[in-house]
Structures are given as C-alpha cells and as structure tokens.
Amino acid sequence: MEGLACGSDNCANNIYIGDEYNYIYKLDKSSGLITYEWDLRSIVGNTNTDKGIESLTFDGTYWYAGI
C-alpha cells in the first residue's frame, strides 16, 4: 500500500488504496472486500518494482496518482 484516499463519500463507506504496482483498489469498509480495481499500467506503462504509485488524492472531480 502506497497511497490512501477518500472519494466523494469522505471515506464513510469506501477507501481507495494505491499500490506500487500501479493498481488502485476500492475497499468497502463494512465488509473489508475489494469491490473494484483499476489497472493504471495501460496509462503509465510498466514501472520498476517500488517505482509505481506513491501517492493518491481526489479533489472532488478528478483522481490524481503520483508515480
């Protein structure tokens, strides 16, 4: 886990997790299950180990992943 962010619900129900392999996961807080995942490798390409997502944020409209 490299980046954590709240979405439009301000983390009431879900938290978003970015990992160093350029995936973002939507975690349902009540069940602890991943309900969706995004593979950013099609956007950023493959990166070396430990060189992927390092930060994640949501500004109310857009998602930003620092790689």
N, CA, C and O atoms as a Tripos MOL2 file, in Angstrom:
@<TRIPOS>MOLECULE
protein
  268   267    67     0     0
PROTEIN
NO_CHARGES

@<TRIPOS>ATOM
      1 N           0.8520   -1.1680    0.0000 N.3       1 MET1
      2 CA          0.0000    0.0000    0.0000 C.3       1 MET1
      3 C           0.8920    1.2230    0.0000 C.2       1 MET1
      4 O           1.7700    1.3750    0.8500 O.2       1 MET1
      5 N           0.6530    2.0940   -0.9690 N.am      2 GLU2
      6 CA          1.4820    3.2900   -1.0940 C.3       2 GLU2
      7 C           0.6870    4.5830   -0.9800 C.2       2 GLU2
      8 O           1.2330    5.6020   -0.5550 O.2       2 GLU2
      9 N          -0.5820    4.5650   -1.3460 N.am      3 GLY3
     10 CA         -1.3870    5.7700   -1.2690 C.3       3 GLY3
     11 C          -2.7900    5.4350   -0.8090 C.2       3 GLY3
     12 O          -3.3650    4.4350   -1.2370 O.2       3 GLY3
     13 N          -3.3430    6.2630    0.0590 N.am      4 LEU4
     14 CA         -4.7200    6.1130    0.5420 C.3       4 LEU4
     15 C          -5.4660    7.4050    0.2750 C.2       4 LEU4
     16 O          -4.9060    8.4920    0.4150 O.2       4 LEU4
     17 N          -6.7410    7.2870   -0.1120 N.am      5 ALA5
     18 CA         -7.5410    8.4850   -0.3660 C.3       5 ALA5
     19 C          -9.0120    8.1930   -0.1150 C.2       5 ALA5
     20 O          -9.4660    7.0520   -0.1940 O.2       5 ALA5
     21 N          -9.7380    9.2550    0.1900 N.am      6 CYS6
     22 CA        -11.1920    9.1960    0.3040 C.3       6 CYS6
     23 C         -11.7910    9.6510   -1.0120 C.2       6 CYS6
     24 O         -11.2260   10.5050   -1.6950 O.2       6 CYS6
     25 N         -12.9290    9.0870   -1.3680 N.am      7 GLY7
     26 CA        -13.6560    9.5190   -2.5550 C.3       7 GLY7
     27 C         -14.6940   10.5490   -2.1790 C.2       7 GLY7
     28 O         -14.5400   11.2670   -1.1910 O.2       7 GLY7
     29 N         -15.7490   10.6220   -2.9630 N.am      8 SER8
     30 CA        -16.7870   11.6310   -2.7540 C.3       8 SER8
     31 C         -17.5920   11.4150   -1.4800 C.2       8 SER8
     32 O         -18.2950   12.3220   -1.0350 O.2       8 SER8
     33 N         -17.4980   10.2120   -0.8760 N.am      9 ASP9
     34 CA        -18.2260    9.9710    0.3800 C.3       9 ASP9
     35 C         -17.3720   10.2650    1.6150 C.2       9 ASP9
     36 O         -17.7700    9.9420    2.7340 O.2       9 ASP9
     37 N         -16.1960   10.8800    1.4150 N.am     10 ASN10
     38 CA        -15.2860   11.2340    2.5140 C.3      10 ASN10
     39 C         -14.9420   10.0460    3.4030 C.2      10 ASN10
     40 O         -14.8220   10.1810    4.6210 O.2      10 ASN10
     41 N         -14.7850    8.8930    2.7870 N.am     11 CYS11
     42 CA        -14.3970    7.6400    3.4570 C.3      11 CYS11
     43 C         -15.4720    7.0910    4.3990 C.2      11 CYS11
     44 O         -15.1710    6.2860    5.2810 O.2      11 CYS11
     45 N         -16.7170    7.5200    4.2180 N.am     12 ALA12
     46 CA        -17.7920    6.9800    5.0500 C.3      12 ALA12
     47 C         -18.0030    5.4930    4.7730 C.2      12 ALA12
     48 O         -18.2250    4.7190    5.7030 O.2      12 ALA12
     49 N         -17.9360    5.0880    3.5050 N.am     13 ASN13
     50 CA        -18.1820    3.6970    3.1310 C.3      13 ASN13
     51 C         -17.0050    3.0210    2.4440 C.2      13 ASN13
     52 O         -16.8400    1.8050    2.5390 O.2      13 ASN13
     53 N         -16.1890    3.8040    1.7540 N.am     14 ASN14
     54 CA        -15.1010    3.2440    0.9540 C.3      14 ASN14
     55 C         -13.8180    4.0050    1.1850 C.2      14 ASN14
     56 O         -13.8230    5.1900    1.5210 O.2      14 ASN14
     57 N         -12.7120    3.2940    0.9960 N.am     15 ILE15
     58 CA        -11.3950    3.9190    0.9750 C.3      15 ILE15
     59 C         -10.6870    3.4020   -0.2700 C.2      15 ILE15
     60 O         -10.8900    2.2570   -0.6740 O.2      15 ILE15
     61 N          -9.8720    4.2300   -0.8680 N.am     16 TYR16
     62 CA         -9.1810    3.8820   -2.1010 C.3      16 TYR16
     63 C          -7.6950    3.7060   -1.7890 C.2      16 TYR16
     64 O          -7.0880    4.5230   -1.0970 O.2      16 TYR16
     65 N          -7.1320    2.6330   -2.3110 N.am     17 ILE17
     66 CA         -5.7600    2.2480   -1.9930 C.3      17 ILE17
     67 C          -4.9610    2.1360   -3.2830 C.2      17 ILE17
     68 O          -5.3750    1.4400   -4.2110 O.2      17 ILE17
     69 N          -3.8390    2.8050   -3.3480 N.am     18 GLY18
     70 CA         -2.9270    2.6760   -4.4790 C.3      18 GLY18
     71 C          -1.7490    1.8160   -4.0710 C.2      18 GLY18
     72 O          -1.2320    1.9610   -2.9630 O.2      18 GLY18
     73 N          -1.3170    0.9240   -4.9460 N.am     19 ASP19
     74 CA         -0.1500    0.0970   -4.6220 C.3      19 ASP19
     75 C           1.0060    0.4040   -5.5660 C.2      19 ASP19
     76 O           0.8260    1.0870   -6.5740 O.2      19 ASP19
     77 N           2.1750   -0.0920   -5.2450 N.am     20 GLU20
     78 CA          3.3670    0.2490   -6.0170 C.3      20 GLU20
     79 C           3.4320   -0.4390   -7.3730 C.2      20 GLU20
     80 O           4.3760   -0.2200   -8.1330 O.2      20 GLU20
     81 N           2.4400   -1.2680   -7.6830 N.am     21 TYR21
     82 CA          2.3890   -1.9290   -8.9900 C.3      21 TYR21
     83 C           1.3770   -1.2630   -9.9110 C.2      21 TYR21
     84 O           0.9930   -1.8280  -10.9350 O.2      21 TYR21
     85 N           0.9430   -0.0500   -9.5410 N.am     22 ASN22
     86 CA          0.0600    0.8010  -10.3490 C.3      22 ASN22
     87 C          -1.3700    0.2910  -10.4720 C.2      22 ASN22
     88 O          -1.9930    0.3860  -11.5290 O.2      22 ASN22
     89 N          -1.8690   -0.2460   -9.3830 N.am     23 TYR23
     90 CA         -3.2840   -0.5960   -9.2660 C.3      23 TYR23
     91 C          -3.8970    0.2910   -8.1910 C.2      23 TYR23
     92 O          -3.2360    0.6430   -7.2130 O.2      23 TYR23
     93 N          -5.1580    0.6480   -8.3780 N.am     24 ILE24
     94 CA         -5.9380    1.3270   -7.3450 C.3      24 ILE24
     95 C          -7.1210    0.4320   -7.0250 C.2      24 ILE24
     96 O          -7.8000   -0.0700   -7.9200 O.2      24 ILE24
     97 N          -7.3550    0.2410   -5.7350 N.am     25 TYR25
     98 CA         -8.4240   -0.6280   -5.2600 C.3      25 TYR25
     99 C          -9.4540    0.1820   -4.4810 C.2      25 TYR25
    100 O          -9.1060    1.0860   -3.7230 O.2      25 TYR25
    101 N         -10.7170   -0.1540   -4.6790 N.am     26 LYS26
    102 CA        -11.8040    0.4310   -3.8970 C.3      26 LYS26
    103 C         -12.1650   -0.5900   -2.8190 C.2      26 LYS26
    104 O         -12.6290   -1.6880   -3.1290 O.2      26 LYS26
    105 N         -11.9520   -0.2290   -1.5650 N.am     27 LEU27
    106 CA        -12.1990   -1.1280   -0.4380 C.3      27 LEU27
    107 C         -13.4810   -0.7260    0.2800 C.2      27 LEU27
    108 O         -13.6140    0.4100    0.7370 O.2      27 LEU27
    109 N         -14.4220   -1.6570    0.3780 N.am     28 ASP28
    110 CA        -15.6550   -1.4510    1.1300 C.3      28 ASP28
    111 C         -15.3090   -1.6110    2.6100 C.2      28 ASP28
    112 O         -14.9040   -2.6890    3.0440 O.2      28 ASP28
    113 N         -15.4690   -0.5430    3.3780 N.am     29 LYS29
    114 CA        -15.0550   -0.5780    4.7770 C.3      29 LYS29
    115 C         -15.9020   -1.5080    5.6350 C.2      29 LYS29
    116 O         -15.4000   -2.0740    6.6070 O.2      29 LYS29
    117 N         -17.1650   -1.6760    5.2990 N.am     30 SER30
    118 CA        -18.0170   -2.5260    6.1350 C.3      30 SER30
    119 C         -17.7150   -4.0100    5.9630 C.2      30 SER30
    120 O         -17.7970   -4.7730    6.9250 O.2      30 SER30
    121 N         -17.3660   -4.4260    4.7450 N.am     31 SER31
    122 CA        -17.0960   -5.8440    4.5080 C.3      31 SER31
    123 C         -15.5990   -6.1660    4.4760 C.2      31 SER31
    124 O         -15.2040   -7.3160    4.6690 O.2      31 SER31
    125 N         -14.7620   -5.1360    4.2290 N.am     32 GLY32
    126 CA        -13.3340   -5.3680    4.0880 C.3      32 GLY32
    127 C         -12.9450   -5.9510    2.7380 C.2      32 GLY32
    128 O         -11.8110   -6.3890    2.5480 O.2      32 GLY32
    129 N         -13.8990   -5.9560    1.7890 N.am     33 LEU33
    130 CA        -13.6550   -6.5440    0.4730 C.3      33 LEU33
    131 C         -13.3230   -5.4800   -0.5660 C.2      33 LEU33
    132 O         -13.8190   -4.3550   -0.5080 O.2      33 LEU33
    133 N         -12.4740   -5.8580   -1.5120 N.am     34 ILE34
    134 CA        -12.1930   -5.0130   -2.6660 C.3      34 ILE34
    135 C         -13.3930   -5.1320   -3.6020 C.2      34 ILE34
    136 O         -13.7350   -6.2300   -4.0400 O.2      34 ILE34
    137 N         -14.0350   -3.9980   -3.9080 N.am     35 THR35
    138 CA        -15.2210   -4.0360   -4.7680 C.3      35 THR35
    139 C         -14.9280   -3.5910   -6.1930 C.2      35 THR35
    140 O         -15.7540   -3.7870   -7.0850 O.2      35 THR35
    141 N         -13.7540   -2.9900   -6.4200 N.am     36 TYR36
    142 CA        -13.3770   -2.5760   -7.7660 C.3      36 TYR36
    143 C         -11.8790   -2.3560   -7.7860 C.2      36 TYR36
    144 O         -11.2740   -2.0160   -6.7700 O.2      36 TYR36
    145 N         -11.2830   -2.5550   -8.9660 N.am     37 GLU37
    146 CA         -9.8630   -2.2420   -9.1070 C.3      37 GLU37
    147 C          -9.6030   -1.6340  -10.4690 C.2      37 GLU37
    148 O         -10.2420   -1.9830  -11.4610 O.2      37 GLU37
    149 N          -8.6550   -0.7200  -10.4970 N.am     38 TRP38
    150 CA         -8.2350   -0.0580  -11.7270 C.3      38 TRP38
    151 C          -6.7710   -0.3880  -11.9530 C.2      38 TRP38
    152 O          -5.9560   -0.3070  -11.0340 O.2      38 TRP38
    153 N          -6.4470   -0.7570  -13.1710 N.am     39 ASP39
    154 CA         -5.0800   -1.0600  -13.5640 C.3      39 ASP39
    155 C          -4.5380    0.1380  -14.3380 C.2      39 ASP39
    156 O          -4.9450    0.3710  -15.4760 O.2      39 ASP39
    157 N          -3.6310    0.8940  -13.7390 N.am     40 LEU40
    158 CA         -3.1000    2.0980  -14.3780 C.3      40 LEU40
    159 C          -1.9280    1.8150  -15.3080 C.2      40 LEU40
    160 O          -1.3950    2.7350  -15.9290 O.2      40 LEU40
    161 N          -1.5220    0.5560  -15.4110 N.am     41 ARG41
    162 CA         -0.3820    0.2380  -16.2740 C.3      41 ARG41
    163 C          -0.6520    0.5930  -17.7310 C.2      41 ARG41
    164 O           0.2830    0.8970  -18.4710 O.2      41 ARG41
    165 N          -1.9220    0.5600  -18.1590 N.am     42 SER42
    166 CA         -2.2320    0.9310  -19.5440 C.3      42 SER42
    167 C          -2.0280    2.4310  -19.7790 C.2      42 SER42
    168 O          -1.8920    2.8660  -20.9230 O.2      42 SER42
    169 N          -2.0080    3.2130  -18.7110 N.am     43 ILE43
    170 CA         -1.8000    4.6560  -18.8130 C.3      43 ILE43
    171 C          -0.3220    5.0050  -18.6380 C.2      43 ILE43
    172 O           0.2330    5.7910  -19.4060 O.2      43 ILE43
    173 N           0.3090    4.4150  -17.6250 N.am     44 VAL44
    174 CA          1.6830    4.8050  -17.2720 C.3      44 VAL44
    175 C           2.7390    3.8240  -17.7410 C.2      44 VAL44
    176 O           3.9330    4.1080  -17.6500 O.2      44 VAL44
    177 N           2.3160    2.6720  -18.2420 N.am     45 GLY45
    178 CA          3.2780    1.6490  -18.6470 C.3      45 GLY45
    179 C           3.7610    0.8650  -17.4370 C.2      45 GLY45
    180 O           3.2900    1.0780  -16.3200 O.2      45 GLY45
    181 N           4.6830   -0.0220  -17.6610 N.am     46 ASN46
    182 CA          5.2620   -0.7950  -16.5620 C.3      46 ASN46
    183 C           6.3590    0.0220  -15.9010 C.2      46 ASN46
    184 O           7.1240    0.7150  -16.5720 O.2      46 ASN46
    185 N           6.4250   -0.0660  -14.5930 N.am     47 THR47
    186 CA          7.4690    0.6240  -13.8470 C.3      47 THR47
    187 C           8.2750   -0.4060  -13.0760 C.2      47 THR47
    188 O           7.8070   -1.5160  -12.8250 O.2      47 THR47
    189 N           9.4830   -0.0310  -12.7060 N.am     48 ASN48
    190 CA         10.3120   -0.9140  -11.8970 C.3      48 ASN48
    191 C           9.6580   -1.1370  -10.5380 C.2      48 ASN48
    192 O           8.8670   -0.3110  -10.0830 O.2      48 ASN48
    193 N           9.9880   -2.2430   -9.8970 N.am     49 THR49
    194 CA          9.4820   -2.5190   -8.5560 C.3      49 THR49
    195 C           9.7990   -1.3420   -7.6430 C.2      49 THR49
    196 O          10.9020   -0.7950   -7.6710 O.2      49 THR49
    197 N           8.8340   -0.9680   -6.8490 N.am     50 ASP50
    198 CA          8.9270    0.1410   -5.9000 C.3      50 ASP50
    199 C           9.0770    1.4980   -6.5940 C.2      50 ASP50
    200 O           9.5960    2.4430   -6.0000 O.2      50 ASP50
    201 N           8.6310    1.5960   -7.8350 N.am     51 LYS51
    202 CA          8.6730    2.8660   -8.5600 C.3      51 LYS51
    203 C           7.2890    3.2460   -9.0910 C.2      51 LYS51
    204 O           7.1780    4.1160   -9.9540 O.2      51 LYS51
    205 N           6.2420    2.6050   -8.5850 N.am     52 GLY52
    206 CA          4.8860    2.8840   -9.0460 C.3      52 GLY52
    207 C           4.2180    3.9520   -8.2040 C.2      52 GLY52
    208 O           4.8680    4.9030   -7.7700 O.2      52 GLY52
    209 N           2.9310    3.8010   -7.9740 N.am     53 ILE53
    210 CA          2.1490    4.7840   -7.2220 C.3      53 ILE53
    211 C           2.7870    5.0330   -5.8550 C.2      53 ILE53
    212 O           3.1050    4.0960   -5.1220 O.2      53 ILE53
    213 N           2.9630    6.2970   -5.5310 N.am     54 GLU54
    214 CA          3.4870    6.7010   -4.2310 C.3      54 GLU54
    215 C           2.5010    7.6020   -3.4900 C.2      54 GLU54
    216 O           2.6410    7.8200   -2.2860 O.2      54 GLU54
    217 N           1.5080    8.1220   -4.2030 N.am     55 SER55
    218 CA          0.5180    8.9850   -3.5660 C.3      55 SER55
    219 C          -0.7770    8.9320   -4.3590 C.2      55 SER55
    220 O          -0.7870    8.6060   -5.5460 O.2      55 SER55
    221 N          -1.8690    9.2590   -3.6780 N.am     56 LEU56
    222 CA         -3.1920    9.2020   -4.2900 C.3      56 LEU56
    223 C          -4.0690   10.2580   -3.6380 C.2      56 LEU56
    224 O          -4.0790   10.3930   -2.4140 O.2      56 LEU56
    225 N          -4.8090   11.0090   -4.4520 N.am     57 THR57
    226 CA         -5.7220   12.0140   -3.9050 C.3      57 THR57
    227 C          -6.9020   12.2120   -4.8490 C.2      57 THR57
    228 O          -6.8400   11.8630   -6.0280 O.2      57 THR57
    229 N          -7.9760   12.7780   -4.3090 N.am     58 PHE58
    230 CA         -9.2040   13.0690   -5.0460 C.3      58 PHE58
    231 C          -9.5970   14.4970   -4.7150 C.2      58 PHE58
    232 O          -9.6870   14.8600   -3.5420 O.2      58 PHE58
    233 N          -9.8310   15.3130   -5.7390 N.am     59 ASP59
    234 CA        -10.1670   16.7230   -5.4860 C.3      59 ASP59
    235 C         -11.6650   17.0170   -5.5810 C.2      59 ASP59
    236 O         -12.0680   18.1800   -5.6190 O.2      59 ASP59
    237 N         -12.4720   15.9870   -5.6190 N.am     60 GLY60
    238 CA        -13.9140   16.1680   -5.7470 C.3      60 GLY60
    239 C         -14.4060   15.9180   -7.1590 C.2      60 GLY60
    240 O         -15.5890   15.6530   -7.3740 O.2      60 GLY60
    241 N         -13.4970   16.0020   -8.1200 N.am     61 THR61
    242 CA        -13.8180   15.7530   -9.5260 C.3      61 THR61
    243 C         -12.8570   14.7430  -10.1430 C.2      61 THR61
    244 O         -13.2800   13.8020  -10.8140 O.2      61 THR61
    245 N         -11.5710   14.9440   -9.9120 N.am     62 TYR62
    246 CA        -10.5420   14.1210  -10.5460 C.3      62 TYR62
    247 C          -9.7180   13.3600   -9.5110 C.2      62 TYR62
    248 O          -9.5560   13.7800   -8.3650 O.2      62 TYR62
    249 N          -9.2050   12.2200   -9.9730 N.am     63 TRP63
    250 CA         -8.2570   11.4280   -9.1840 C.3      63 TRP63
    251 C          -6.8600   11.7470   -9.6780 C.2      63 TRP63
    252 O          -6.6440   11.9400  -10.8750 O.2      63 TRP63
    253 N          -5.9190   11.8000   -8.7610 N.am     64 TYR64
    254 CA         -4.5120   12.0200   -9.0960 C.3      64 TYR64
    255 C          -3.6820   10.9460   -8.4110 C.2      64 TYR64
    256 O          -3.8100   10.7150   -7.2090 O.2      64 TYR64
    257 N          -2.8400   10.3010   -9.1870 N.am     65 ALA65
    258 CA         -1.9140    9.2950   -8.6470 C.3      65 ALA65
    259 C          -0.5090    9.7660   -8.9270 C.2      65 ALA65
    260 O          -0.1360    9.9890  -10.0790 O.2      65 ALA65
    261 N           0.2690    9.9170   -7.8770 N.am     66 GLY66
    262 CA          1.6700   10.3100   -8.0360 C.3      66 GLY66
    263 C           2.5160    9.0800   -8.2730 C.2      66 GLY66
    264 O           2.5260    8.1570   -7.4580 O.2      66 GLY66
    265 N           3.2240    9.0650   -9.3870 N.am     67 ILE67
    266 CA          4.0510    7.9120   -9.7460 C.3      67 ILE67
    267 C           5.4730    8.4020   -9.9570 C.2      67 ILE67
    268 O           6.3600    7.6070  -10.2690 O.2      67 ILE67
@<TRIPOS>BOND
     1     1     2 1
     2     2     3 1
     3     3     4 2
     4     3     5 am
     5     5     6 1
     6     6     7 1
     7     7     8 2
     8     7     9 am
     9     9    10 1
    10    10    11 1
    11    11    12 2
    12    11    13 am
    13    13    14 1
    14    14    15 1
    15    15    16 2
    16    15    17 am
    17    17    18 1
    18    18    19 1
    19    19    20 2
    20    19    21 am
    21    21    22 1
    22    22    23 1
    23    23    24 2
    24    23    25 am
    25    25    26 1
    26    26    27 1
    27    27    28 2
    28    27    29 am
    29    29    30 1
    30    30    31 1
    31    31    32 2
    32    31    33 am
    33    33    34 1
    34    34    35 1
    35    35    36 2
    36    35    37 am
    37    37    38 1
    38    38    39 1
    39    39    40 2
    40    39    41 am
    41    41    42 1
    42    42    43 1
    43    43    44 2
    44    43    45 am
    45    45    46 1
    46    46    47 1
    47    47    48 2
    48    47    49 am
    49    49    50 1
    50    50    51 1
    51    51    52 2
    52    51    53 am
    53    53    54 1
    54    54    55 1
    55    55    56 2
    56    55    57 am
    57    57    58 1
    58    58    59 1
    59    59    60 2
    60    59    61 am
    61    61    62 1
    62    62    63 1
    63    63    64 2
    64    63    65 am
    65    65    66 1
    66    66    67 1
    67    67    68 2
    68    67    69 am
    69    69    70 1
    70    70    71 1
    71    71    72 2
    72    71    73 am
    73    73    74 1
    74    74    75 1
    75    75    76 2
    76    75    77 am
    77    77    78 1
    78    78    79 1
    79    79    80 2
    80    79    81 am
    81    81    82 1
    82    82    83 1
    83    83    84 2
    84    83    85 am
    85    85    86 1
    86    86    87 1
    87    87    88 2
    88    87    89 am
    89    89    90 1
    90    90    91 1
    91    91    92 2
    92    91    93 am
    93    93    94 1
    94    94    95 1
    95    95    96 2
    96    95    97 am
    97    97    98 1
    98    98    99 1
    99    99   100 2
   100    99   101 am
   101   101   102 1
   102   102   103 1
   103   103   104 2
   104   103   105 am
   105   105   106 1
   106   106   107 1
   107   107   108 2
   108   107   109 am
   109   109   110 1
   110   110   111 1
   111   111   112 2
   112   111   113 am
   113   113   114 1
   114   114   115 1
   115   115   116 2
   116   115   117 am
   117   117   118 1
   118   118   119 1
   119   119   120 2
   120   119   121 am
   121   121   122 1
   122   122   123 1
   123   123   124 2
   124   123   125 am
   125   125   126 1
   126   126   127 1
   127   127   128 2
   128   127   129 am
   129   129   130 1
   130   130   131 1
   131   131   132 2
   132   131   133 am
   133   133   134 1
   134   134   135 1
   135   135   136 2
   136   135   137 am
   137   137   138 1
   138   138   139 1
   139   139   140 2
   140   139   141 am
   141   141   142 1
   142   142   143 1
   143   143   144 2
   144   143   145 am
   145   145   146 1
   146   146   147 1
   147   147   148 2
   148   147   149 am
   149   149   150 1
   150   150   151 1
   151   151   152 2
   152   151   153 am
   153   153   154 1
   154   154   155 1
   155   155   156 2
   156   155   157 am
   157   157   158 1
   158   158   159 1
   159   159   160 2
   160   159   161 am
   161   161   162 1
   162   162   163 1
   163   163   164 2
   164   163   165 am
   165   165   166 1
   166   166   167 1
   167   167   168 2
   168   167   169 am
   169   169   170 1
   170   170   171 1
   171   171   172 2
   172   171   173 am
   173   173   174 1
   174   174   175 1
   175   175   176 2
   176   175   177 am
   177   177   178 1
   178   178   179 1
   179   179   180 2
   180   179   181 am
   181   181   182 1
   182   182   183 1
   183   183   184 2
   184   183   185 am
   185   185   186 1
   186   186   187 1
   187   187   188 2
   188   187   189 am
   189   189   190 1
   190   190   191 1
   191   191   192 2
   192   191   193 am
   193   193   194 1
   194   194   195 1
   195   195   196 2
   196   195   197 am
   197   197   198 1
   198   198   199 1
   199   199   200 2
   200   199   201 am
   201   201   202 1
   202   202   203 1
   203   203   204 2
   204   203   205 am
   205   205   206 1
   206   206   207 1
   207   207   208 2
   208   207   209 am
   209   209   210 1
   210   210   211 1
   211   211   212 2
   212   211   213 am
   213   213   214 1
   214   214   215 1
   215   215   216 2
   216   215   217 am
   217   217   218 1
   218   218   219 1
   219   219   220 2
   220   219   221 am
   221   221   222 1
   222   222   223 1
   223   223   224 2
   224   223   225 am
   225   225   226 1
   226   226   227 1
   227   227   228 2
   228   227   229 am
   229   229   230 1
   230   230   231 1
   231   231   232 2
   232   231   233 am
   233   233   234 1
   234   234   235 1
   235   235   236 2
   236   235   237 am
   237   237   238 1
   238   238   239 1
   239   239   240 2
   240   239   241 am
   241   241   242 1
   242   242   243 1
   243   243   244 2
   244   243   245 am
   245   245   246 1
   246   246   247 1
   247   247   248 2
   248   247   249 am
   249   249   250 1
   250   250   251 1
   251   251   252 2
   252   251   253 am
   253   253   254 1
   254   254   255 1
   255   255   256 2
   256   255   257 am
   257   257   258 1
   258   258   259 1
   259   259   260 2
   260   259   261 am
   261   261   262 1
   262   262   263 1
   263   263   264 2
   264   263   265 am
   265   265   266 1
   266   266   267 1
   267   267   268 2
@<TRIPOS>SUBSTRUCTURE
     1 MET1         2 RESIDUE 1 A MET
     2 GLU2         6 RESIDUE 1 A GLU
     3 GLY3        10 RESIDUE 1 A GLY
     4 LEU4        14 RESIDUE 1 A LEU
     5 ALA5        18 RESIDUE 1 A ALA
     6 CYS6        22 RESIDUE 1 A CYS
     7 GLY7        26 RESIDUE 1 A GLY
     8 SER8        30 RESIDUE 1 A SER
     9 ASP9        34 RESIDUE 1 A ASP
    10 ASN10       38 RESIDUE 1 A ASN
    11 CYS11       42 RESIDUE 1 A CYS
    12 ALA12       46 RESIDUE 1 A ALA
    13 ASN13       50 RESIDUE 1 A ASN
    14 ASN14       54 RESIDUE 1 A ASN
    15 ILE15       58 RESIDUE 1 A ILE
    16 TYR16       62 RESIDUE 1 A TYR
    17 ILE17       66 RESIDUE 1 A ILE
    18 GLY18       70 RESIDUE 1 A GLY
    19 ASP19       74 RESIDUE 1 A ASP
    20 GLU20       78 RESIDUE 1 A GLU
    21 TYR21       82 RESIDUE 1 A TYR
    22 ASN22       86 RESIDUE 1 A ASN
    23 TYR23       90 RESIDUE 1 A TYR
    24 ILE24       94 RESIDUE 1 A ILE
    25 TYR25       98 RESIDUE 1 A TYR
    26 LYS26      102 RESIDUE 1 A LYS
    27 LEU27      106 RESIDUE 1 A LEU
    28 ASP28      110 RESIDUE 1 A ASP
    29 LYS29      114 RESIDUE 1 A LYS
    30 SER30      118 RESIDUE 1 A SER
    31 SER31      122 RESIDUE 1 A SER
    32 GLY32      126 RESIDUE 1 A GLY
    33 LEU33      130 RESIDUE 1 A LEU
    34 ILE34      134 RESIDUE 1 A ILE
    35 THR35      138 RESIDUE 1 A THR
    36 TYR36      142 RESIDUE 1 A TYR
    37 GLU37      146 RESIDUE 1 A GLU
    38 TRP38      150 RESIDUE 1 A TRP
    39 ASP39      154 RESIDUE 1 A ASP
    40 LEU40      158 RESIDUE 1 A LEU
    41 ARG41      162 RESIDUE 1 A ARG
    42 SER42      166 RESIDUE 1 A SER
    43 ILE43      170 RESIDUE 1 A ILE
    44 VAL44      174 RESIDUE 1 A VAL
    45 GLY45      178 RESIDUE 1 A GLY
    46 ASN46      182 RESIDUE 1 A ASN
    47 THR47      186 RESIDUE 1 A THR
    48 ASN48      190 RESIDUE 1 A ASN
    49 THR49      194 RESIDUE 1 A THR
    50 ASP50      198 RESIDUE 1 A ASP
    51 LYS51      202 RESIDUE 1 A LYS
    52 GLY52      206 RESIDUE 1 A GLY
    53 ILE53      210 RESIDUE 1 A ILE
    54 GLU54      214 RESIDUE 1 A GLU
    55 SER55      218 RESIDUE 1 A SER
    56 LEU56      222 RESIDUE 1 A LEU
    57 THR57      226 RESIDUE 1 A THR
    58 PHE58      230 RESIDUE 1 A PHE
    59 ASP59      234 RESIDUE 1 A ASP
    60 GLY60      238 RESIDUE 1 A GLY
    61 THR61      242 RESIDUE 1 A THR
    62 TYR62      246 RESIDUE 1 A TYR
    63 TRP63      250 RESIDUE 1 A TRP
    64 TYR64      254 RESIDUE 1 A TYR
    65 ALA65      258 RESIDUE 1 A ALA
    66 GLY66      262 RESIDUE 1 A GLY
    67 ILE67      266 RESIDUE 1 A ILE
